[in-house]
Amino acid sequence: MNRLLPRSLGWPAALALLLTGFAVAGAVWLPQEEARLAARRTSIAQRRLALQRAPAASPAGGASDDFARSLPPDAERQARTAALLALSAEVGLPWPRSEFRYQADRELGVAQYRIAMSVVGHYGAVRHYVAEALRRDPALALESLRLRRDDRGDLKADVSWVLHMQAAP
C-alpha cells in the first residue's frame, strides 16, 4: 500500500501535518469572523445611538404623565406606611423591624418608597398579612419575600415592599 507519509517519519510528522492544516484553516476562517464581528459591533453601535436619541425625540408628557397621575400623591406616604405597619399588629404579628428608602424620578414624576421588614410569626399570619396588605393598597408591590423557620417552629419572614406614588413637586 502506498501511504501519504513514509513510515520512517512517524507520528511527529503526522502531528505536524495536522497542526499545519489547522493553522491554514484558522488563517482562512479568522479574517471572515473578524469581519463578521466588526459588522455586528457597528450594528450594535447604531442601535445604541438610536435608543439614546429616542427619548429626546419623544414628546413630553403622554402615557408617563397619565401613569404618574394614576398613583397616590407623595403626601400620603406616611399614612400608607403607618397602615402597613398597623396591619402587622392587626393580624397578630409583632411590630416589625423596618428600614425605609425613598427614591424619586422627577423627570417621570414617579417615586418609590422601599420598605424592608422582618416579621416573626406563624405561616398563616404571614401569608394573611401579605395578601391583606396587597389587597388594601393597590399601589403597593411585594418586591421580595424570604422565609426561614427557626428551631421553635416560628417563621421569620423578610418582606420587601415598594410603595409607588407621585413624586413630590
GROMACS elastic network, one bead per residue, 0.5 to 0.9 nm:
[ bonds ]
;  ai    aj funct       b0    kb
    2     5     6  0.87454   500
    2     6     6  0.87017   500
    3     6     6  0.64425   500
    3     7     6  0.81649   500
    5     8     6  0.81902   500
    5     9     6  0.68478   500
    5    10     6  0.77912   500
    5    13     6  0.78962   500
    5    14     6  0.76677   500
    6     9     6  0.58133   500
    6    10     6  0.73864   500
    7    10     6  0.53927   500
    7    11     6  0.87494   500
    9    12     6  0.69712   500
    9    13     6  0.56099   500
    9    14     6  0.79694   500
   10    13     6  0.58632   500
   10    14     6  0.67060   500
   11    15     6  0.60176   500
   11    16     6  0.84863   500
   12    15     6  0.50917   500
   12    16     6  0.61172   500
   12    17     6  0.85821   500
   13    17     6  0.60750   500
   13    18     6  0.85258   500
   14    17     6  0.50896   500
   14    18     6  0.61373   500
   14    19     6  0.86298   500
   15    18     6  0.50309   500
   15    19     6  0.61138   500
   15    20     6  0.84904   500
   16    19     6  0.51533   500
   16    20     6  0.60503   500
   16    21     6  0.85702   500
   17    20     6  0.50672   500
   17    21     6  0.62204   500
   17    22     6  0.87704   500
   18    21     6  0.50874   500
   18    22     6  0.63853   500
   18    23     6  0.87377   500
   19    22     6  0.50302   500
   19    23     6  0.61702   500
   19    24     6  0.86757   500
   20    23     6  0.50142   500
   20    24     6  0.62197   500
   20    25     6  0.85941   500
   21    24     6  0.52024   500
   21    25     6  0.61673   500
   21    26     6  0.85266   500
   22    25     6  0.50604   500
   22    26     6  0.59891   500
   22    27     6  0.84982   500
   23    26     6  0.50268   500
   23    27     6  0.60742   500
   23    28     6  0.87007   500
   24    27     6  0.50359   500
   24    28     6  0.63836   500
   24    29     6  0.86394   500
   25    28     6  0.52292   500
   25    29     6  0.60219   500
   25    30     6  0.83930   500
   26    30     6  0.55662   500
   26    31     6  0.86694   500
   27    30     6  0.56289   500
   27    31     6  0.71392   500
   28    31     6  0.64724   500
   28    32     6  0.72656   500
   29    32     6  0.54180   500
   29    33     6  0.63823   500
   29    34     6  0.88015   500
   30    33     6  0.51623   500
   30    34     6  0.61213   500
   30    35     6  0.86433   500
   31    35     6  0.61436   500
   31    36     6  0.85865   500
   32    35     6  0.52017   500
   32    36     6  0.62573   500
   32    37     6  0.86408   500
   33    37     6  0.60261   500
   33    38     6  0.85332   500
   34    37     6  0.50081   500
   34    38     6  0.61064   500
   34    39     6  0.86135   500
   35    38     6  0.51081   500
   35    39     6  0.62589   500
   35    40     6  0.86528   500
   36    39     6  0.51567   500
   36    40     6  0.62267   500
   36    41     6  0.87165   500
   37    40     6  0.50043   500
   37    41     6  0.61586   500
   37    42     6  0.86216   500
   38    41     6  0.50996   500
   38    42     6  0.62273   500
   38    43     6  0.86387   500
   39    42     6  0.51356   500
   39    43     6  0.62210   500
   39    44     6  0.87151   500
   40    43     6  0.50447   500
   40    44     6  0.62128   500
   40    45     6  0.86125   500
   41    44     6  0.51036   500
   41    45     6  0.61106   500
   41    46     6  0.86053   500
   42    45     6  0.50841   500
   42    46     6  0.61883   500
   42    47     6  0.86747   500
   43    46     6  0.51755   500
   43    47     6  0.62840   500
   43    48     6  0.86305   500
   44    47     6  0.51086   500
   44    48     6  0.60574   500
   44    49     6  0.85547   500
   45    48     6  0.50566   500
   45    49     6  0.61329   500
   45    50     6  0.85918   500
   46    49     6  0.51334   500
   46    50     6  0.61845   500
   46    51     6  0.86749   500
   47    50     6  0.50148   500
   47    51     6  0.61684   500
   47    52     6  0.86161   500
   48    51     6  0.51215   500
   48    52     6  0.62082   500
   48    53     6  0.87048   500
   49    52     6  0.50986   500
   49    53     6  0.62846   500
   49    54     6  0.86513   500
   50    53     6  0.52028   500
   50    54     6  0.61051   500
   51    54     6  0.50665   500
   51    55     6  0.74176   500
   52    55     6  0.66888   500
   52    56     6  0.77200   500
   53    56     6  0.54862   500
   53    57     6  0.64165   500
   53    58     6  0.89928   500
   54    57     6  0.51875   500
   54    58     6  0.63251   500
   55    58     6  0.51969   500
   55    59     6  0.83176   500
   56    59     6  0.79531   500
   58    61     6  0.89720   500
   59    62     6  0.72099   500
   60    64     6  0.88690   500
   60    65     6  0.86892   500
   61    64     6  0.61634   500
   61    65     6  0.51491   500
   61    66     6  0.79699   500
   61   108     6  0.85865   500
   62    65     6  0.55920   500
   62    66     6  0.66038   500
   62    67     6  0.88937   500
   63    66     6  0.50741   500
   63    67     6  0.61309   500
   63    68     6  0.86286   500
   64    67     6  0.50435   500
   64    68     6  0.61374   500
   64    69     6  0.86006   500
   64   108     6  0.63913   500
   64   109     6  0.80768   500
   64   110     6  0.89282   500
   65    68     6  0.50997   500
   65    69     6  0.61199   500
   65    70     6  0.86174   500
   65   108     6  0.71755   500
   65   109     6  0.72536   500
   66    69     6  0.51934   500
   66    70     6  0.63093   500
   67    70     6  0.51844   500
   67    71     6  0.69269   500
   67   110     6  0.85948   500
   68    71     6  0.55191   500
   68    72     6  0.85137   500
   68   108     6  0.73319   500
   68   109     6  0.58482   500
   68   110     6  0.56887   500
   68   111     6  0.89144   500
   68   165     6  0.73471   500
   68   166     6  0.55882   500
   68   167     6  0.81591   500
   69    72     6  0.76056   500
   69    73     6  0.82867   500
   69   109     6  0.84213   500
   69   110     6  0.88983   500
   69   165     6  0.87543   500
   69   166     6  0.67773   500
   70   165     6  0.85653   500
   70   166     6  0.82538   500
   71    74     6  0.89399   500
   71   110     6  0.81922   500
   71   139     6  0.67287   500
   71   164     6  0.67816   500
   71   166     6  0.56777   500
   72    75     6  0.83462   500
   72    76     6  0.70419   500
   72    77     6  0.86348   500
   72   139     6  0.74419   500
   72   164     6  0.76740   500
   72   165     6  0.50293   500
   72   166     6  0.60611   500
   73    76     6  0.58999   500
   73    77     6  0.77046   500
   73   165     6  0.56359   500
   73   167     6  0.72155   500
   73   168     6  0.74707   500
   74    77     6  0.54410   500
   74    78     6  0.87189   500
   74   111     6  0.76363   500
   74   164     6  0.88710   500
   74   165     6  0.57001   500
   74   166     6  0.54713   500
   74   167     6  0.58582   500
   74   168     6  0.55552   500
   75    78     6  0.73902   500
   75    79     6  0.84186   500
   75   166     6  0.89159   500
   75   168     6  0.75905   500
   76    79     6  0.53777   500
   76    80     6  0.60692   500
   76    81     6  0.85570   500
   76   165     6  0.85870   500
   77    80     6  0.52436   500
   77    81     6  0.61018   500
   77    82     6  0.85742   500
   77   113     6  0.79030   500
   77   163     6  0.79271   500
   77   165     6  0.79637   500
   78    81     6  0.50747   500
   78    82     6  0.60288   500
   78    83     6  0.85261   500
   79    82     6  0.50667   500
   79    83     6  0.61230   500
   79    84     6  0.86516   500
   80    83     6  0.50705   500
   80    84     6  0.62814   500
   80    85     6  0.87586   500
   80   137     6  0.80163   500
   80   163     6  0.82576   500
   81    84     6  0.50984   500
   81    85     6  0.63070   500
   81    86     6  0.85810   500
   81   115     6  0.83802   500
   81   163     6  0.83833   500
   82    85     6  0.51145   500
   82    86     6  0.59650   500
   82    87     6  0.84607   500
   83    86     6  0.50252   500
   83    87     6  0.60332   500
   83    88     6  0.88608   500
   83   133     6  0.87615   500
   84    87     6  0.52120   500
   84    88     6  0.68484   500
   84   133     6  0.65344   500
   84   137     6  0.88720   500
   85    88     6  0.54485   500
   85    89     6  0.71619   500
   85    95     6  0.71131   500
   85    96     6  0.73347   500
   85    98     6  0.89832   500
   86    89     6  0.53616   500
   86    90     6  0.62502   500
   86    91     6  0.89212   500
   86    95     6  0.80599   500
   87    91     6  0.62638   500
   87    92     6  0.86386   500
   87    93     6  0.86078   500
   87   129     6  0.70028   500
   87   132     6  0.81973   500
   87   133     6  0.72863   500
   88    91     6  0.54764   500
   88    92     6  0.64596   500
   88    93     6  0.51441   500
   88    94     6  0.68569   500
   88    95     6  0.66120   500
   88    96     6  0.74810   500
   88   119     6  0.82221   500
   88   125     6  0.87925   500
   88   126     6  0.85129   500
   88   129     6  0.62895   500
   88   133     6  0.89252   500
   89    92     6  0.50876   500
   89    93     6  0.51766   500
   89    94     6  0.58827   500
   89    95     6  0.61380   500
   89    96     6  0.87659   500
   90    93     6  0.74170   500
   90   129     6  0.87361   500
   91   125     6  0.61801   500
   91   126     6  0.82614   500
   91   128     6  0.73074   500
   91   129     6  0.63164   500
   92   121     6  0.78690   500
   92   125     6  0.67429   500
   92   129     6  0.89369   500
   93    96     6  0.77328   500
   93   119     6  0.66767   500
   93   120     6  0.65258   500
   93   121     6  0.58053   500
   93   122     6  0.83929   500
   93   125     6  0.69375   500
   93   126     6  0.75613   500
   93   129     6  0.83823   500
   94   119     6  0.68088   500
   94   120     6  0.68567   500
   94   121     6  0.76783   500
   95   119     6  0.74236   500
   96   117     6  0.58642   500
   96   118     6  0.54922   500
   96   119     6  0.50503   500
   96   120     6  0.78904   500
   97   116     6  0.82428   500
   97   117     6  0.54959   500
   97   118     6  0.54426   500
   97   119     6  0.71647   500
   98   115     6  0.66970   500
   98   116     6  0.54767   500
   98   118     6  0.66611   500
   99   114     6  0.80811   500
   99   115     6  0.56983   500
   99   116     6  0.51019   500
   99   117     6  0.65028   500
  100   113     6  0.70043   500
  100   114     6  0.56610   500
  100   116     6  0.65092   500
  100   117     6  0.89129   500
  101   112     6  0.82401   500
  101   113     6  0.57212   500
  101   114     6  0.50577   500
  101   115     6  0.66394   500
  101   116     6  0.86787   500
  102   111     6  0.74013   500
  102   112     6  0.59714   500
  102   114     6  0.62820   500
  102   115     6  0.88897   500
  103   110     6  0.88461   500
  103   111     6  0.57144   500
  103   112     6  0.52262   500
  103   113     6  0.62705   500
  103   114     6  0.80041   500
  103   167     6  0.88949   500
  104   107     6  0.88828   500
  104   108     6  0.87554   500
  104   109     6  0.76078   500
  104   110     6  0.60122   500
  104   112     6  0.61286   500
  104   113     6  0.83878   500
  104   166     6  0.85907   500
  104   167     6  0.58725   500
  104   168     6  0.81882   500
  105   108     6  0.56051   500
  105   109     6  0.58977   500
  105   110     6  0.54645   500
  105   111     6  0.59545   500
  105   112     6  0.85407   500
  105   167     6  0.69677   500
  106   110     6  0.65282   500
  106   111     6  0.77924   500
  106   167     6  0.62162   500
  106   168     6  0.79808   500
  106   169     6  0.77566   500
  107   110     6  0.80081   500
  108   111     6  0.87418   500
  108   167     6  0.83718   500
  109   165     6  0.87072   500
  109   166     6  0.57988   500
  109   168     6  0.78499   500
  109   169     6  0.81580   500
  110   164     6  0.73039   500
  110   165     6  0.59464   500
  110   168     6  0.84670   500
  111   163     6  0.81896   500
  111   164     6  0.60016   500
  111   165     6  0.52571   500
  111   166     6  0.56055   500
  111   168     6  0.78996   500
  112   162     6  0.61896   500
  112   163     6  0.56010   500
  112   165     6  0.63716   500
  112   166     6  0.84957   500
  112   167     6  0.82305   500
  113   161     6  0.81547   500
  113   162     6  0.55595   500
  113   164     6  0.66358   500
  113   165     6  0.80455   500
  114   143     6  0.87860   500
  114   160     6  0.70873   500
  114   161     6  0.57258   500
  114   163     6  0.63788   500
  114   164     6  0.88274   500
  115   159     6  0.81028   500
  115   160     6  0.56965   500
  115   161     6  0.50459   500
  115   162     6  0.62251   500
  115   163     6  0.78692   500
  116   158     6  0.71585   500
  116   159     6  0.57802   500
  116   161     6  0.63143   500
  116   162     6  0.87608   500
  117   157     6  0.80303   500
  117   158     6  0.57313   500
  117   159     6  0.52127   500
  117   160     6  0.63594   500
  117   161     6  0.82429   500
  118   156     6  0.69317   500
  118   157     6  0.56434   500
  118   159     6  0.62456   500
  118   160     6  0.88254   500
  119   126     6  0.78173   500
  119   155     6  0.82361   500
  119   156     6  0.58457   500
  119   157     6  0.52997   500
  119   158     6  0.65882   500
  119   159     6  0.77299   500
  120   126     6  0.80084   500
  120   154     6  0.66573   500
  120   155     6  0.56030   500
  120   157     6  0.62319   500
  120   158     6  0.88767   500
  121   124     6  0.83714   500
  121   125     6  0.65348   500
  121   126     6  0.66286   500
  121   154     6  0.54759   500
  121   155     6  0.53149   500
  121   156     6  0.66309   500
  121   157     6  0.81897   500
  122   125     6  0.54220   500
  122   126     6  0.63925   500
  122   127     6  0.86960   500
  122   153     6  0.80891   500
  122   154     6  0.56531   500
  122   155     6  0.55845   500
  122   156     6  0.84555   500
  123   126     6  0.51757   500
  123   127     6  0.60460   500
  123   128     6  0.84980   500
  123   154     6  0.79154   500
  123   155     6  0.62164   500
  123   156     6  0.89115   500
  123   157     6  0.89907   500
  124   127     6  0.51268   500
  124   128     6  0.60302   500
  124   129     6  0.84760   500
  125   128     6  0.50894   500
  125   129     6  0.60145   500
  125   130     6  0.86841   500
  126   129     6  0.50292   500
  126   130     6  0.62897   500
  126   131     6  0.86587   500
  126   155     6  0.82682   500
  126   156     6  0.89296   500
  126   157     6  0.74364   500
  127   130     6  0.53192   500
  127   131     6  0.62118   500
  127   132     6  0.85089   500
  128   131     6  0.51845   500
  128   132     6  0.58664   500
  128   133     6  0.83576   500
  129   132     6  0.52731   500
  129   133     6  0.59941   500
  129   134     6  0.85955   500
  130   133     6  0.52641   500
  130   134     6  0.62918   500
  130   135     6  0.86290   500
  130   142     6  0.80411   500
  130   159     6  0.86248   500
  131   134     6  0.53306   500
  131   135     6  0.61644   500
  131   136     6  0.87365   500
  132   136     6  0.60816   500
  132   137     6  0.86704   500
  133   136     6  0.52961   500
  133   137     6  0.62931   500
  133   138     6  0.89126   500
  133   140     6  0.77781   500
  134   137     6  0.55434   500
  134   138     6  0.64458   500
  134   139     6  0.83009   500
  134   140     6  0.61118   500
  134   141     6  0.69444   500
  134   142     6  0.76420   500
  135   138     6  0.65798   500
  135   140     6  0.88507   500
  136   140     6  0.86200   500
  137   140     6  0.54353   500
  137   141     6  0.87106   500
  137   163     6  0.87853   500
  138   141     6  0.79645   500
  139   162     6  0.83805   500
  139   163     6  0.60643   500
  139   164     6  0.53677   500
  139   165     6  0.71636   500
  140   161     6  0.69105   500
  140   162     6  0.58163   500
  140   164     6  0.62583   500
  141   160     6  0.86761   500
  141   161     6  0.57020   500
  141   162     6  0.51176   500
  141   163     6  0.64430   500
  141   164     6  0.76919   500
  142   145     6  0.75217   500
  142   159     6  0.76177   500
  142   160     6  0.61920   500
  142   162     6  0.64345   500
  142   163     6  0.89917   500
  143   159     6  0.77488   500
  143   160     6  0.52201   500
  143   161     6  0.53054   500
  143   162     6  0.64069   500
  144   158     6  0.78952   500
  144   159     6  0.59152   500
  144   160     6  0.50562   500
  144   161     6  0.72155   500
  145   157     6  0.67253   500
  145   158     6  0.57310   500
  145   160     6  0.64007   500
  145   161     6  0.89340   500
  146   156     6  0.81834   500
  146   157     6  0.55735   500
  146   158     6  0.50827   500
  146   159     6  0.65895   500
  146   160     6  0.88715   500
  147   155     6  0.66886   500
  147   156     6  0.57894   500
  147   158     6  0.65393   500
  147   159     6  0.86595   500
  148   154     6  0.84878   500
  148   155     6  0.56880   500
  148   156     6  0.51237   500
  148   157     6  0.64184   500
  148   158     6  0.85449   500
  149   152     6  0.80477   500
  149   153     6  0.59449   500
  149   154     6  0.57282   500
  149   156     6  0.60209   500
  149   157     6  0.86500   500
  150   153     6  0.54887   500
  150   154     6  0.56716   500
  150   155     6  0.63483   500
  150   156     6  0.72464   500
  151   154     6  0.74995   500
  152   155     6  0.88556   500
  165   168     6  0.88948   500
  166   169     6  0.87438   500
